[in-house]
């Protein structure tokens, strides 16, 4: 998976949305996949500031988040995994419950 800078994304979206260039032309010129550009344009149209943040912020955030487990001993890591499993089970139960409520309401309508 290639990573592209936010500056490139903003430039491409500006050319397509504001300068009215064709996606296919920009794709060929910059050698970028059309589907990738379409995703960027969709985001840009919803929020023109969507590429103003730090480049690859989510990727960097996940990497930092994952690193916090590196210094845990085996016992602490197991305890953390059990805690997260409990949280996942709880959230799944909430989703199932809400889904059931929605289906029940739809049947009554």
Secondary structure, 3 states (H helix, E strand, C coil): CCCCCHHHHHHHHHHHHHCCCCHHHHHHHHCCCHHHHHHHHHHHHHCCCCCCCCCCHHHHHHHHHHHCCCCCCHHHHHHHHHHHHHHHHHHHHHHHHHHHHHHHHHHHC
